[in-house]
Amino acid sequence: MSKVFTAYFGIALLLAAIGCKPSGGDSMGSMTNNSSASTMPAGMTYTCTMHPEVASDKPGKCPKCGMELVVKK
């Protein structure tokens, strides 16, 4: 019973580690940790709903969680 539990636990850890990797491409690209809109060029600013410190001047995915960036209001 202990070996079965250990095997399942190991598989769960492996899957969790694979799922936590950032998506492909440029991990930070034009992203910045500065939430100040004054550093962004004129126009729209995109941000992550879960990580408001992430900001971009173009749409894309959050480098922290992979969610789509939305227009900052």
CHARMM internal coordinates of N, CA and C (Angstrom, degrees):
IC EDIT
DIST 1 N 1 CA 1.4601
DIST 1 CA 1 C 1.5306
ANGL 1 N 1 CA 1 C 110.07
DIST 1 C 2 N 1.3225
ANGL 1 CA 1 C 2 N 117.02
DIHE 1 N 1 CA 1 C 2 N -39.34
DIST 2 N 2 CA 1.4520
ANGL 1 C 2 N 2 CA 121.59
DIHE 1 CA 1 C 2 N 2 CA -178.78
DIST 2 CA 2 C 1.5324
ANGL 2 N 2 CA 2 C 111.48
DIHE 1 C 2 N 2 CA 2 C -64.75
DIST 2 C 3 N 1.3315
ANGL 2 CA 2 C 3 N 117.34
DIHE 2 N 2 CA 2 C 3 N -37.74
DIST 3 N 3 CA 1.4668
ANGL 2 C 3 N 3 CA 120.39
DIHE 2 CA 2 C 3 N 3 CA 179.99
DIST 3 CA 3 C 1.5251
ANGL 3 N 3 CA 3 C 111.04
DIHE 2 C 3 N 3 CA 3 C -67.96
DIST 3 C 4 N 1.3288
ANGL 3 CA 3 C 4 N 116.73
DIHE 3 N 3 CA 3 C 4 N -36.89
DIST 4 N 4 CA 1.4595
ANGL 3 C 4 N 4 CA 120.80
DIHE 3 CA 3 C 4 N 4 CA 179.24
DIST 4 CA 4 C 1.5243
ANGL 4 N 4 CA 4 C 109.24
DIHE 3 C 4 N 4 CA 4 C -65.93
DIST 4 C 5 N 1.3193
ANGL 4 CA 4 C 5 N 117.31
DIHE 4 N 4 CA 4 C 5 N -44.88
DIST 5 N 5 CA 1.4627
ANGL 4 C 5 N 5 CA 121.47
DIHE 4 CA 4 C 5 N 5 CA 178.71
DIST 5 CA 5 C 1.5220
ANGL 5 N 5 CA 5 C 110.25
DIHE 4 C 5 N 5 CA 5 C -61.12
DIST 5 C 6 N 1.3126
ANGL 5 CA 5 C 6 N 117.18
DIHE 5 N 5 CA 5 C 6 N -44.41
DIST 6 N 6 CA 1.4587
ANGL 5 C 6 N 6 CA 121.80
DIHE 5 CA 5 C 6 N 6 CA -179.79
DIST 6 CA 6 C 1.5310
ANGL 6 N 6 CA 6 C 110.41
DIHE 5 C 6 N 6 CA 6 C -62.02
DIST 6 C 7 N 1.3267
ANGL 6 CA 6 C 7 N 117.08
DIHE 6 N 6 CA 6 C 7 N -41.02
DIST 7 N 7 CA 1.4625
ANGL 6 C 7 N 7 CA 121.02
DIHE 6 CA 6 C 7 N 7 CA 179.65
DIST 7 CA 7 C 1.5336
ANGL 7 N 7 CA 7 C 110.42
DIHE 6 C 7 N 7 CA 7 C -64.43
DIST 7 C 8 N 1.3346
ANGL 7 CA 7 C 8 N 116.90
DIHE 7 N 7 CA 7 C 8 N -47.35
DIST 8 N 8 CA 1.4634
ANGL 7 C 8 N 8 CA 120.30
DIHE 7 CA 7 C 8 N 8 CA 179.05
DIST 8 CA 8 C 1.5317
ANGL 8 N 8 CA 8 C 111.44
DIHE 7 C 8 N 8 CA 8 C -63.48
DIST 8 C 9 N 1.3037
ANGL 8 CA 8 C 9 N 117.59
DIHE 8 N 8 CA 8 C 9 N -39.61
DIST 9 N 9 CA 1.4624
ANGL 8 C 9 N 9 CA 121.81
DIHE 8 CA 8 C 9 N 9 CA 178.97
DIST 9 CA 9 C 1.5258
ANGL 9 N 9 CA 9 C 110.45
DIHE 8 C 9 N 9 CA 9 C -64.54
DIST 9 C 10 N 1.3225
ANGL 9 CA 9 C 10 N 116.75
DIHE 9 N 9 CA 9 C 10 N -41.42
DIST 10 N 10 CA 1.4651
ANGL 9 C 10 N 10 CA 121.01
DIHE 9 CA 9 C 10 N 10 CA 178.35
DIST 10 CA 10 C 1.5199
ANGL 10 N 10 CA 10 C 111.84
DIHE 9 C 10 N 10 CA 10 C -64.27
DIST 10 C 11 N 1.3212
ANGL 10 CA 10 C 11 N 117.12
DIHE 10 N 10 CA 10 C 11 N -40.91
DIST 11 N 11 CA 1.4612
ANGL 10 C 11 N 11 CA 121.01
DIHE 10 CA 10 C 11 N 11 CA 178.19
DIST 11 CA 11 C 1.5230
ANGL 11 N 11 CA 11 C 110.05
DIHE 10 C 11 N 11 CA 11 C -65.64
DIST 11 C 12 N 1.3319
ANGL 11 CA 11 C 12 N 117.20
DIHE 11 N 11 CA 11 C 12 N -41.55
DIST 12 N 12 CA 1.4652
ANGL 11 C 12 N 12 CA 121.12
DIHE 11 CA 11 C 12 N 12 CA 179.26
DIST 12 CA 12 C 1.5291
ANGL 12 N 12 CA 12 C 110.22
DIHE 11 C 12 N 12 CA 12 C -62.31
DIST 12 C 13 N 1.3216
ANGL 12 CA 12 C 13 N 117.91
DIHE 12 N 12 CA 12 C 13 N -42.85
DIST 13 N 13 CA 1.4710
ANGL 12 C 13 N 13 CA 120.74
DIHE 12 CA 12 C 13 N 13 CA 178.04
DIST 13 CA 13 C 1.5193
ANGL 13 N 13 CA 13 C 111.34
DIHE 12 C 13 N 13 CA 13 C -63.74
DIST 13 C 14 N 1.3221
ANGL 13 CA 13 C 14 N 116.79
DIHE 13 N 13 CA 13 C 14 N -40.82
DIST 14 N 14 CA 1.4634
ANGL 13 C 14 N 14 CA 120.76
DIHE 13 CA 13 C 14 N 14 CA 179.35
DIST 14 CA 14 C 1.5231
ANGL 14 N 14 CA 14 C 110.52
DIHE 13 C 14 N 14 CA 14 C -62.96
DIST 14 C 15 N 1.3225
ANGL 14 CA 14 C 15 N 117.22
DIHE 14 N 14 CA 14 C 15 N -45.98
DIST 15 N 15 CA 1.4581
ANGL 14 C 15 N 15 CA 120.60
DIHE 14 CA 14 C 15 N 15 CA 179.47
DIST 15 CA 15 C 1.5254
ANGL 15 N 15 CA 15 C 111.32
DIHE 14 C 15 N 15 CA 15 C -64.26
DIST 15 C 16 N 1.3267
ANGL 15 CA 15 C 16 N 117.38
DIHE 15 N 15 CA 15 C 16 N -38.04
DIST 16 N 16 CA 1.4680
ANGL 15 C 16 N 16 CA 120.33
DIHE 15 CA 15 C 16 N 16 CA 178.12
DIST 16 CA 16 C 1.5256
ANGL 16 N 16 CA 16 C 110.35
DIHE 15 C 16 N 16 CA 16 C -65.09
DIST 16 C 17 N 1.3208
ANGL 16 CA 16 C 17 N 117.29
DIHE 16 N 16 CA 16 C 17 N -39.99
DIST 17 N 17 CA 1.4642
ANGL 16 C 17 N 17 CA 120.86
DIHE 16 CA 16 C 17 N 17 CA -179.92
DIST 17 CA 17 C 1.5257
ANGL 17 N 17 CA 17 C 110.90
DIHE 16 C 17 N 17 CA 17 C -66.95
DIST 17 C 18 N 1.3142
ANGL 17 CA 17 C 18 N 117.45
DIHE 17 N 17 CA 17 C 18 N -39.45
DIST 18 N 18 CA 1.4650
ANGL 17 C 18 N 18 CA 121.15
DIHE 17 CA 17 C 18 N 18 CA 178.88
DIST 18 CA 18 C 1.5148
ANGL 18 N 18 CA 18 C 109.97
DIHE 17 C 18 N 18 CA 18 C -67.16
DIST 18 C 19 N 1.3230
ANGL 18 CA 18 C 19 N 117.59
DIHE 18 N 18 CA 18 C 19 N -39.92
DIST 19 N 19 CA 1.4567
ANGL 18 C 19 N 19 CA 121.76
DIHE 18 CA 18 C 19 N 19 CA -178.79
DIST 19 CA 19 C 1.5154
ANGL 19 N 19 CA 19 C 113.57
DIHE 18 C 19 N 19 CA 19 C -69.68
DIST 19 C 20 N 1.3136
ANGL 19 CA 19 C 20 N 118.35
DIHE 19 N 19 CA 19 C 20 N -20.17
DIST 20 N 20 CA 1.4631
ANGL 19 C 20 N 20 CA 121.74
DIHE 19 CA 19 C 20 N 20 CA -177.50
DIST 20 CA 20 C 1.5130
ANGL 20 N 20 CA 20 C 113.43
DIHE 19 C 20 N 20 CA 20 C -90.06
DIST 20 C 21 N 1.3247
ANGL 20 CA 20 C 21 N 118.13
DIHE 20 N 20 CA 20 C 21 N -4.65
DIST 21 N 21 CA 1.4581
ANGL 20 C 21 N 21 CA 120.28
DIHE 20 CA 20 C 21 N 21 CA 179.42
DIST 21 CA 21 C 1.5174
ANGL 21 N 21 CA 21 C 109.78
DIHE 20 C 21 N 21 CA 21 C -69.23
DIST 21 C 22 N 1.3481
ANGL 21 CA 21 C 22 N 117.93
DIHE 21 N 21 CA 21 C 22 N 142.22
DIST 22 N 22 CA 1.4628
ANGL 21 C 22 N 22 CA 119.69
DIHE 21 CA 21 C 22 N 22 CA 175.97
DIST 22 CA 22 C 1.5194
ANGL 22 N 22 CA 22 C 109.82
DIHE 21 C 22 N 22 CA 22 C -65.73
DIST 22 C 23 N 1.3223
ANGL 22 CA 22 C 23 N 116.90
DIHE 22 N 22 CA 22 C 23 N 152.18
DIST 23 N 23 CA 1.4550
ANGL 22 C 23 N 23 CA 121.34
DIHE 22 CA 22 C 23 N 23 CA 179.57
DIST 23 CA 23 C 1.5241
ANGL 23 N 23 CA 23 C 109.69
DIHE 22 C 23 N 23 CA 23 C -67.58
DIST 23 C 24 N 1.3092
ANGL 23 CA 23 C 24 N 116.32
DIHE 23 N 23 CA 23 C 24 N 164.35
DIST 24 N 24 CA 1.4551
ANGL 23 C 24 N 24 CA 121.43
DIHE 23 CA 23 C 24 N 24 CA -177.15
DIST 24 CA 24 C 1.5164
ANGL 24 N 24 CA 24 C 112.55
DIHE 23 C 24 N 24 CA 24 C -64.77
DIST 24 C 25 N 1.3115
ANGL 24 CA 24 C 25 N 115.37
DIHE 24 N 24 CA 24 C 25 N 173.77
DIST 25 N 25 CA 1.4660
ANGL 24 C 25 N 25 CA 120.39
DIHE 24 CA 24 C 25 N 25 CA -179.99
DIST 25 CA 25 C 1.5131
ANGL 25 N 25 CA 25 C 111.06
DIHE 24 C 25 N 25 CA 25 C 91.85
DIST 25 C 26 N 1.2902
ANGL 25 CA 25 C 26 N 114.54
DIHE 25 N 25 CA 25 C 26 N -171.05
DIST 26 N 26 CA 1.4609
ANGL 25 C 26 N 26 CA 121.48
DIHE 25 CA 25 C 26 N 26 CA -179.89
DIST 26 CA 26 C 1.5219
ANGL 26 N 26 CA 26 C 108.74
DIHE 25 C 26 N 26 CA 26 C -70.48
DIST 26 C 27 N 1.3317
ANGL 26 CA 26 C 27 N 117.11
DIHE 26 N 26 CA 26 C 27 N 114.73
DIST 27 N 27 CA 1.4670
ANGL 26 C 27 N 27 CA 120.01
DIHE 26 CA 26 C 27 N 27 CA -172.49
DIST 27 CA 27 C 1.5281
ANGL 27 N 27 CA 27 C 113.17
DIHE 26 C 27 N 27 CA 27 C -65.58
DIST 27 C 28 N 1.3118
ANGL 27 CA 27 C 28 N 118.64
DIHE 27 N 27 CA 27 C 28 N -31.08
DIST 28 N 28 CA 1.4646
ANGL 27 C 28 N 28 CA 119.18
DIHE 27 CA 27 C 28 N 28 CA 179.68
DIST 28 CA 28 C 1.5247
ANGL 28 N 28 CA 28 C 111.13
DIHE 27 C 28 N 28 CA 28 C -114.04
DIST 28 C 29 N 1.3202
ANGL 28 CA 28 C 29 N 118.43
DIHE 28 N 28 CA 28 C 29 N -32.40
DIST 29 N 29 CA 1.4618
ANGL 28 C 29 N 29 CA 121.53
DIHE 28 CA 28 C 29 N 29 CA 177.44
DIST 29 CA 29 C 1.5112
ANGL 29 N 29 CA 29 C 111.63
DIHE 28 C 29 N 29 CA 29 C 46.66
DIST 29 C 30 N 1.3273
ANGL 29 CA 29 C 30 N 115.85
DIHE 29 N 29 CA 29 C 30 N -124.22
DIST 30 N 30 CA 1.4583
ANGL 29 C 30 N 30 CA 120.08
DIHE 29 CA 29 C 30 N 30 CA 179.77
DIST 30 CA 30 C 1.5199
ANGL 30 N 30 CA 30 C 111.03
DIHE 29 C 30 N 30 CA 30 C -93.60
DIST 30 C 31 N 1.3266
ANGL 30 CA 30 C 31 N 116.49
DIHE 30 N 30 CA 30 C 31 N 14.05
DIST 31 N 31 CA 1.4649
ANGL 30 C 31 N 31 CA 119.99
DIHE 30 CA 30 C 31 N 31 CA 179.94
DIST 31 CA 31 C 1.5248
ANGL 31 N 31 CA 31 C 109.22
DIHE 30 C 31 N 31 CA 31 C -74.19
DIST 31 C 32 N 1.3035
ANGL 31 CA 31 C 32 N 114.63
DIHE 31 N 31 CA 31 C 32 N 153.13
DIST 32 N 32 CA 1.4479
ANGL 31 C 32 N 32 CA 120.20
DIHE 31 CA 31 C 32 N 32 CA 177.15
DIST 32 CA 32 C 1.5074
ANGL 32 N 32 CA 32 C 108.82
DIHE 31 C 32 N 32 CA 32 C -143.83
DIST 32 C 33 N 1.3080
ANGL 32 CA 32 C 33 N 117.77
DIHE 32 N 32 CA 32 C 33 N 151.61
DIST 33 N 33 CA 1.4578
ANGL 32 C 33 N 33 CA 121.44
DIHE 32 CA 32 C 33 N 33 CA 177.75
DIST 33 CA 33 C 1.5162
ANGL 33 N 33 CA 33 C 111.98
DIHE 32 C 33 N 33 CA 33 C -87.03
DIST 33 C 34 N 1.3157
ANGL 33 CA 33 C 34 N 117.64
DIHE 33 N 33 CA 33 C 34 N -2.13
DIST 34 N 34 CA 1.4485
ANGL 33 C 34 N 34 CA 121.42
DIHE 33 CA 33 C 34 N 34 CA 178.99
DIST 34 CA 34 C 1.5204
ANGL 34 N 34 CA 34 C 108.61
DIHE 33 C 34 N 34 CA 34 C -86.99
DIST 34 C 35 N 1.3243
ANGL 34 CA 34 C 35 N 117.32
DIHE 34 N 34 CA 34 C 35 N 115.90
DIST 35 N 35 CA 1.4605
ANGL 34 C 35 N 35 CA 120.25
DIHE 34 CA 34 C 35 N 35 CA -176.42
DIST 35 CA 35 C 1.5176
ANGL 35 N 35 CA 35 C 112.31
DIHE 34 C 35 N 35 CA 35 C -82.58
DIST 35 C 36 N 1.3069
ANGL 35 CA 35 C 36 N 118.04
DIHE 35 N 35 CA 35 C 36 N 0.38
DIST 36 N 36 CA 1.4572
ANGL 35 C 36 N 36 CA 121.53
DIHE 35 CA 35 C 36 N 36 CA -179.40
DIST 36 CA 36 C 1.5220
ANGL 36 N 36 CA 36 C 110.09
DIHE 35 C 36 N 36 CA 36 C -71.70
DIST 36 C 37 N 1.3245
ANGL 36 CA 36 C 37 N 116.26
DIHE 36 N 36 CA 36 C 37 N 124.97
DIST 37 N 37 CA 1.4581
ANGL 36 C 37 N 37 CA 120.55
DIHE 36 CA 36 C 37 N 37 CA -179.90
DIST 37 CA 37 C 1.5249
ANGL 37 N 37 CA 37 C 111.22
DIHE 36 C 37 N 37 CA 37 C -71.49
DIST 37 C 38 N 1.3159
ANGL 37 CA 37 C 38 N 118.71
DIHE 37 N 37 CA 37 C 38 N -15.93
DIST 38 N 38 CA 1.4592
ANGL 37 C 38 N 38 CA 121.11
DIHE 37 CA 37 C 38 N 38 CA -178.18
DIST 38 CA 38 C 1.5249
ANGL 38 N 38 CA 38 C 111.97
DIHE 37 C 38 N 38 CA 38 C -66.94
DIST 38 C 39 N 1.3416
ANGL 38 CA 38 C 39 N 118.91
DIHE 38 N 38 CA 38 C 39 N -20.56
DIST 39 N 39 CA 1.4522
ANGL 38 C 39 N 39 CA 121.57
DIHE 38 CA 38 C 39 N 39 CA 179.33
DIST 39 CA 39 C 1.5195
ANGL 39 N 39 CA 39 C 111.71
DIHE 38 C 39 N 39 CA 39 C -86.42
DIST 39 C 40 N 1.3306
ANGL 39 CA 39 C 40 N 117.46
DIHE 39 N 39 CA 39 C 40 N -10.36
DIST 40 N 40 CA 1.4483
ANGL 39 C 40 N 40 CA 121.75
DIHE 39 CA 39 C 40 N 40 CA 179.86
DIST 40 CA 40 C 1.5337
ANGL 40 N 40 CA 40 C 109.38
DIHE 39 C 40 N 40 CA 40 C -90.33
DIST 40 C 41 N 1.3224
ANGL 40 CA 40 C 41 N 116.95
DIHE 40 N 40 CA 40 C 41 N 148.72
DIST 41 N 41 CA 1.4573
ANGL 40 C 41 N 41 CA 118.85
DIHE 40 CA 40 C 41 N 41 CA 175.97
DIST 41 CA 41 C 1.5294
ANGL 41 N 41 CA 41 C 110.40
DIHE 40 C 41 N 41 CA 41 C -66.07
DIST 41 C 42 N 1.3366
ANGL 41 CA 41 C 42 N 115.83
DIHE 41 N 41 CA 41 C 42 N 163.42
DIST 42 N 42 CA 1.4627
ANGL 41 C 42 N 42 CA 120.02
DIHE 41 CA 41 C 42 N 42 CA -179.69
DIST 42 CA 42 C 1.5185
ANGL 42 N 42 CA 42 C 109.49
DIHE 41 C 42 N 42 CA 42 C -58.91
DIST 42 C 43 N 1.3090
ANGL 42 CA 42 C 43 N 116.88
DIHE 42 N 42 CA 42 C 43 N 143.52
DIST 43 N 43 CA 1.4578
ANGL 42 C 43 N 43 CA 121.51
DIHE 42 CA 42 C 43 N 43 CA -178.87
DIST 43 CA 43 C 1.5137
ANGL 43 N 43 CA 43 C 110.03
DIHE 42 C 43 N 43 CA 43 C 124.40
DIST 43 C 44 N 1.3181
ANGL 43 CA 43 C 44 N 115.59
DIHE 43 N 43 CA 43 C 44 N -154.70
DIST 44 N 44 CA 1.4546
ANGL 43 C 44 N 44 CA 120.45
DIHE 43 CA 43 C 44 N 44 CA -176.65
DIST 44 CA 44 C 1.5271
ANGL 44 N 44 CA 44 C 111.84
DIHE 43 C 44 N 44 CA 44 C -84.58
DIST 44 C 45 N 1.3125
ANGL 44 CA 44 C 45 N 114.38
DIHE 44 N 44 CA 44 C 45 N 148.65
DIST 45 N 45 CA 1.4537
ANGL 44 C 45 N 45 CA 121.33
DIHE 44 CA 44 C 45 N 45 CA 174.21
DIST 45 CA 45 C 1.5235
ANGL 45 N 45 CA 45 C 107.31
DIHE 44 C 45 N 45 CA 45 C -118.29
DIST 45 C 46 N 1.3100
ANGL 45 CA 45 C 46 N 116.41
DIHE 45 N 45 CA 45 C 46 N 132.78
DIST 46 N 46 CA 1.4495
ANGL 45 C 46 N 46 CA 122.08
DIHE 45 CA 45 C 46 N 46 CA -179.95
DIST 46 CA 46 C 1.5228
ANGL 46 N 46 CA 46 C 109.04
DIHE 45 C 46 N 46 CA 46 C -106.01
DIST 46 C 47 N 1.3409
ANGL 46 CA 46 C 47 N 116.39
DIHE 46 N 46 CA 46 C 47 N 142.66
DIST 47 N 47 CA 1.4500
ANGL 46 C 47 N 47 CA 121.12
DIHE 46 CA 46 C 47 N 47 CA -179.12
DIST 47 CA 47 C 1.5211
ANGL 47 N 47 CA 47 C 110.05
DIHE 46 C 47 N 47 CA 47 C -143.81
DIST 47 C 48 N 1.3112
ANGL 47 CA 47 C 48 N 116.45
DIHE 47 N 47 CA 47 C 48 N 164.91
DIST 48 N 48 CA 1.4660
ANGL 47 C 48 N 48 CA 122.88
DIHE 47 CA 47 C 48 N 48 CA 177.51
DIST 48 CA 48 C 1.5216
ANGL 48 N 48 CA 48 C 108.89
DIHE 47 C 48 N 48 CA 48 C -91.24
DIST 48 C 49 N 1.3194
ANGL 48 CA 48 C 49 N 116.63
DIHE 48 N 48 CA 48 C 49 N 137.04
DIST 49 N 49 CA 1.4654
ANGL 48 C 49 N 49 CA 119.45
DIHE 48 CA 48 C 49 N 49 CA 179.88
DIST 49 CA 49 C 1.5265
ANGL 49 N 49 CA 49 C 111.57
DIHE 48 C 49 N 49 CA 49 C -69.94
DIST 49 C 50 N 1.3222
ANGL 49 CA 49 C 50 N 117.73
DIHE 49 N 49 CA 49 C 50 N -25.46
DIST 50 N 50 CA 1.4670
ANGL 49 C 50 N 50 CA 120.95
DIHE 49 CA 49 C 50 N 50 CA 179.52
DIST 50 CA 50 C 1.5242
ANGL 50 N 50 CA 50 C 112.32
DIHE 49 C 50 N 50 CA 50 C -92.49
DIST 50 C 51 N 1.3166
ANGL 50 CA 50 C 51 N 117.61
DIHE 50 N 50 CA 50 C 51 N -22.72
DIST 51 N 51 CA 1.4686
ANGL 50 C 51 N 51 CA 122.87
DIHE 50 CA 50 C 51 N 51 CA -178.24
DIST 51 CA 51 C 1.5289
ANGL 51 N 51 CA 51 C 109.14
DIHE 50 C 51 N 51 CA 51 C -131.72
DIST 51 C 52 N 1.3305
ANGL 51 CA 51 C 52 N 117.89
DIHE 51 N 51 CA 51 C 52 N 79.10
DIST 52 N 52 CA 1.4675
ANGL 51 C 52 N 52 CA 120.30
DIHE 51 CA 51 C 52 N 52 CA -175.59
DIST 52 CA 52 C 1.5290
ANGL 52 N 52 CA 52 C 114.27
DIHE 51 C 52 N 52 CA 52 C -63.45
DIST 52 C 53 N 1.3175
ANGL 52 CA 52 C 53 N 118.24
DIHE 52 N 52 CA 52 C 53 N -13.67
DIST 53 N 53 CA 1.4615
ANGL 52 C 53 N 53 CA 120.16
DIHE 52 CA 52 C 53 N 53 CA 177.99
DIST 53 CA 53 C 1.5331
ANGL 53 N 53 CA 53 C 111.37
DIHE 52 C 53 N 53 CA 53 C -75.20
DIST 53 C 54 N 1.3369
ANGL 53 CA 53 C 54 N 117.89
DIHE 53 N 53 CA 53 C 54 N -15.40
DIST 54 N 54 CA 1.4587
ANGL 53 C 54 N 54 CA 122.76
DIHE 53 CA 53 C 54 N 54 CA 177.03
DIST 54 CA 54 C 1.5193
ANGL 54 N 54 CA 54 C 108.04
DIHE 53 C 54 N 54 CA 54 C -83.25
DIST 54 C 55 N 1.3207
ANGL 54 CA 54 C 55 N 116.61
DIHE 54 N 54 CA 54 C 55 N 127.05
DIST 55 N 55 CA 1.4605
ANGL 54 C 55 N 55 CA 121.07
DIHE 54 CA 54 C 55 N 55 CA -179.97
DIST 55 CA 55 C 1.5234
ANGL 55 N 55 CA 55 C 109.34
DIHE 54 C 55 N 55 CA 55 C -138.72
DIST 55 C 56 N 1.3413
ANGL 55 CA 55 C 56 N 115.78
DIHE 55 N 55 CA 55 C 56 N 147.36
DIST 56 N 56 CA 1.4566
ANGL 55 C 56 N 56 CA 121.55
DIHE 55 CA 55 C 56 N 56 CA -179.73
DIST 56 CA 56 C 1.5218
ANGL 56 N 56 CA 56 C 109.35
DIHE 55 C 56 N 56 CA 56 C -146.88
DIST 56 C 57 N 1.3209
ANGL 56 CA 56 C 57 N 116.36
DIHE 56 N 56 CA 56 C 57 N 155.09
DIST 57 N 57 CA 1.4618
ANGL 56 C 57 N 57 CA 120.38
DIHE 56 CA 56 C 57 N 57 CA 177.39
DIST 57 CA 57 C 1.5304
ANGL 57 N 57 CA 57 C 111.47
DIHE 56 C 57 N 57 CA 57 C -91.45
DIST 57 C 58 N 1.3390
ANGL 57 CA 57 C 58 N 117.71
DIHE 57 N 57 CA 57 C 58 N -0.51
DIST 58 N 58 CA 1.4612
ANGL 57 C 58 N 58 CA 121.60
DIHE 57 CA 57 C 58 N 58 CA 177.38
DIST 58 CA 58 C 1.5274
ANGL 58 N 58 CA 58 C 109.76
DIHE 57 C 58 N 58 CA 58 C -141.86
DIST 58 C 59 N 1.3301
ANGL 58 CA 58 C 59 N 117.32
DIHE 58 N 58 CA 58 C 59 N 157.24
DIST 59 N 59 CA 1.4661
ANGL 58 C 59 N 59 CA 119.69
DIHE 58 CA 58 C 59 N 59 CA -179.57
DIST 59 CA 59 C 1.5220
ANGL 59 N 59 CA 59 C 110.82
DIHE 58 C 59 N 59 CA 59 C -66.32
DIST 59 C 60 N 1.3067
ANGL 59 CA 59 C 60 N 116.04
DIHE 59 N 59 CA 59 C 60 N 158.61
DIST 60 N 60 CA 1.4563
ANGL 59 C 60 N 60 CA 121.40
DIHE 59 CA 59 C 60 N 60 CA 179.83
DIST 60 CA 60 C 1.5045
ANGL 60 N 60 CA 60 C 109.87
DIHE 59 C 60 N 60 CA 60 C 170.92
DIST 60 C 61 N 1.3270
ANGL 60 CA 60 C 61 N 116.07
DIHE 60 N 60 CA 60 C 61 N -153.82
DIST 61 N 61 CA 1.4540
ANGL 60 C 61 N 61 CA 122.06
DIHE 60 CA 60 C 61 N 61 CA -179.69
DIST 61 CA 61 C 1.5245
ANGL 61 N 61 CA 61 C 109.78
DIHE 60 C 61 N 61 CA 61 C -116.36
DIST 61 C 62 N 1.3270
ANGL 61 CA 61 C 62 N 115.72
DIHE 61 N 61 CA 61 C 62 N 148.88
DIST 62 N 62 CA 1.4615
ANGL 61 C 62 N 62 CA 121.93
DIHE 61 CA 61 C 62 N 62 CA 177.35
DIST 62 CA 62 C 1.5280
ANGL 62 N 62 CA 62 C 109.01
DIHE 61 C 62 N 62 CA 62 C -67.41
DIST 62 C 63 N 1.3244
ANGL 62 CA 62 C 63 N 118.52
DIHE 62 N 62 CA 62 C 63 N 130.78
DIST 63 N 63 CA 1.4618
ANGL 62 C 63 N 63 CA 120.37
DIHE 62 CA 62 C 63 N 63 CA 179.29
DIST 63 CA 63 C 1.5227
ANGL 63 N 63 CA 63 C 112.68
DIHE 62 C 63 N 63 CA 63 C -71.06
DIST 63 C 64 N 1.3157
ANGL 63 CA 63 C 64 N 118.07
DIHE 63 N 63 CA 63 C 64 N -15.88
DIST 64 N 64 CA 1.4657
ANGL 63 C 64 N 64 CA 121.19
DIHE 63 CA 63 C 64 N 64 CA -178.71
DIST 64 CA 64 C 1.5256
ANGL 64 N 64 CA 64 C 112.47
DIHE 63 C 64 N 64 CA 64 C -88.56
DIST 64 C 65 N 1.3546
ANGL 64 CA 64 C 65 N 116.90
DIHE 64 N 64 CA 64 C 65 N -42.11
DIST 65 N 65 CA 1.4687
ANGL 64 C 65 N 65 CA 118.84
DIHE 64 CA 64 C 65 N 65 CA -174.06
DIST 65 CA 65 C 1.5180
ANGL 65 N 65 CA 65 C 113.53
DIHE 64 C 65 N 65 CA 65 C -125.28
DIST 65 C 66 N 1.3304
ANGL 65 CA 65 C 66 N 118.33
DIHE 65 N 65 CA 65 C 66 N -12.12
DIST 66 N 66 CA 1.4623
ANGL 65 C 66 N 66 CA 121.05
DIHE 65 CA 65 C 66 N 66 CA 177.52
DIST 66 CA 66 C 1.5205
ANGL 66 N 66 CA 66 C 114.23
DIHE 65 C 66 N 66 CA 66 C 86.16
DIST 66 C 67 N 1.3424
ANGL 66 CA 66 C 67 N 118.44
DIHE 66 N 66 CA 66 C 67 N 1.39
DIST 67 N 67 CA 1.4635
ANGL 66 C 67 N 67 CA 120.37
DIHE 66 CA 66 C 67 N 67 CA 178.23
DIST 67 CA 67 C 1.5221
ANGL 67 N 67 CA 67 C 110.33
DIHE 66 C 67 N 67 CA 67 C -72.04
DIST 67 C 68 N 1.3272
ANGL 67 CA 67 C 68 N 116.47
DIHE 67 N 67 CA 67 C 68 N 154.62
DIST 68 N 68 CA 1.4644
ANGL 67 C 68 N 68 CA 121.44
DIHE 67 CA 67 C 68 N 68 CA 177.21
DIST 68 CA 68 C 1.5287
ANGL 68 N 68 CA 68 C 109.62
DIHE 67 C 68 N 68 CA 68 C -66.05
DIST 68 C 69 N 1.3291
ANGL 68 CA 68 C 69 N 116.30
DIHE 68 N 68 CA 68 C 69 N 139.01
DIST 69 N 69 CA 1.4589
ANGL 68 C 69 N 69 CA 120.87
DIHE 68 CA 68 C 69 N 69 CA 175.10
DIST 69 CA 69 C 1.5274
ANGL 69 N 69 CA 69 C 109.07
DIHE 68 C 69 N 69 CA 69 C -78.21
DIST 69 C 70 N 1.3210
ANGL 69 CA 69 C 70 N 116.20
DIHE 69 N 69 CA 69 C 70 N 143.56
DIST 70 N 70 CA 1.4654
ANGL 69 C 70 N 70 CA 121.86
DIHE 69 CA 69 C 70 N 70 CA 179.93
DIST 70 CA 70 C 1.5220
ANGL 70 N 70 CA 70 C 109.21
DIHE 69 C 70 N 70 CA 70 C -117.43
DIST 70 C 71 N 1.3392
ANGL 70 CA 70 C 71 N 116.04
DIHE 70 N 70 CA 70 C 71 N 160.05
DIST 71 N 71 CA 1.4595
ANGL 70 C 71 N 71 CA 120.87
DIHE 70 CA 70 C 71 N 71 CA 179.35
DIST 71 CA 71 C 1.5259
ANGL 71 N 71 CA 71 C 109.17
DIHE 70 C 71 N 71 CA 71 C -66.05
DIST 71 C 72 N 1.3308
ANGL 71 CA 71 C 72 N 115.32
DIHE 71 N 71 CA 71 C 72 N 129.75
DIST 72 N 72 CA 1.4550
ANGL 71 C 72 N 72 CA 120.86
DIHE 71 CA 71 C 72 N 72 CA 178.85
DIST 72 CA 72 C 1.5278
ANGL 72 N 72 CA 72 C 108.62
DIHE 71 C 72 N 72 CA 72 C -78.46
DIST 72 C 73 N 1.3221
ANGL 72 CA 72 C 73 N 115.28
DIHE 72 N 72 CA 72 C 73 N 131.42
DIST 73 N 73 CA 1.4657
ANGL 72 C 73 N 73 CA 119.88
DIHE 72 CA 72 C 73 N 73 CA -177.73
DIST 73 CA 73 C 1.5015
ANGL 73 N 73 CA 73 C 111.27
DIHE 72 C 73 N 73 CA 73 C -92.61
END
COOR INIT
IC SEED 1 N 1 CA 1 C
IC BUILD
